[in-house]
Amino acid sequence: MGMRHRYLAAFKAADKDHSGTLTRDELKTVLLERNIPLSEIDNLMDQLDINGDGIISLGEYKLALGISTQPMDQWKLLFEELDTNKSGEIEVQELAAFLKEANMESLIPTLTDWMEDYDTNNDGKLQYKEFLGFVATLDD
């Protein structure tokens, strides 16, 4: 059995409620079962919960462990391209300009909802970590 398969099996085993995500409580159970100090839970949540919403999706888990099928270097370049003012954050106006330039203006009305879905700190902008939360959904 390959390493990727083992990691995926470990996720599935930890997902006690079969929701396709890991909660802090499920992670705590895994730590207790493996005699790992509970003091590690915050560190693990920081590493695995990429978008910071308090839940670890399968996509986030794969990204964090380096077993994702997503081309991360290309996603980083896209983030940098979308961040036209080089603030380190993507704003709705930047996304709207990108969609307009790509002749995808029909998607502009959905931007606010999309931003709300991935803007986990609710500041109206996407930081790279939040952007990766979106990328993670593509690999669930």
N, C-alpha and C positions, 0 to 999 in steps of 0.2 A: 504494500500500500504506500503510495507516494505521500510526500509531506503535505501537499495541497489537500489531498483527500482526508488526511488525518485532521488538519485544521478545520475542514468543513464538518467532519464527523463530530469534532469537539464542540463546535458551535451548535449543531443540532442536538447534541446530548445536553448542553447547558440550557437550551431553550425549553424549559419544563412545560410552559403553557402552549407550545407549538405555534406561537404568534409570528415567528419569522424574525423576531428581534430579541435582544437580551436586555433585561432590566437590571437595575442596580441590585435588586434582591436575588435575581438569578445568578448574577456574577458573584455575589456574596456566598451563595450556596456552593458554587464551584470552588471558591477559595477555602471554605470550611472543609469540603470533601478532600481537598488536596493538602490540607494542613499548611496553607499559605496564610501568613498574618493578614488579618482584616485591614491593617493599616495600609496595605497595598491597593485597596479598592479605589481610592481617589486617583492614584497614579494610573491604574488600568483604565478607569473611566476616561481620564484625560487623553490617554493614548488611543482608545478604541472608539469613543464617542466623538467622531470627527466634527460634527456640526454643533455639538454642545447642547442637544435637546434632552439629554438625560436618558436616552435609549440608544442601544447599539444595534444598528441594522446589519443585515448580512453584508450589504455593500460596504459599509463602514469597516466592518471586521476584515473583509478582504483587502480593502485599501490599506488599513493599518498594518496588516501582516505581510503586505507585499505579494499577495496571491491574486490580486485583481487582474482582470483581462483588459482593464482600461489603460490606454497609453498616457500615463501621467505627465510626461514631458509635453505632450501636445495640449493637454488640458491647462497646464501652467501657462503655455504660450497664448492660448485663447484667453485666459483670464487677463493676462497682461495686455493683450490686444483690446479687449473690451474696456479696460481701465484707461480710457483715453487721456484723462487728466493726471494720470500716474499718482493717484492718491493712495494706492494700495487697497482701494475699495471700488466696487462697481455700483454705480447709481442707476436708477431707472432711466434717466435721460441718456446715459451712455448705452444702455441696452436698446432703447428705442432708436437711437441713431444707427446702431449696428443693424437692427432689423430693417430699418428703412433702406440702408445702403445695400442690404442683401435681398431687396425686393420681397420682404416678408412682413410688410406693414400690417397685414391682416392679424398678426399675432400681437401687435402693440396693445390692444385693449386687455389682453390677458396678463400683461407684465406686472401689474399691481398685485394680483392674486399670486402669481409665481414668486414674486419677491417675498410676499408674506409667508409663503410656504417654507422658504429657505433662509430668511433673515431671522435667525433664532434669537438674536439679541435685540430685535425690534428697533434698530436705529435707522431703518430705511435704506440701508446699503448692505452689500454683500462683501464680507471679508473673504480672503482666500479659503479659510477653514469652512465657512458657510457654503461657499461655492463647491467645495469638495463634498459637502453634504448632498448637493444635487448630483454630482458625478457618481456618488455612491449608490444613488437610486437606479442608475443605469446598469449596475452590476449586481442587483439583488437576485 
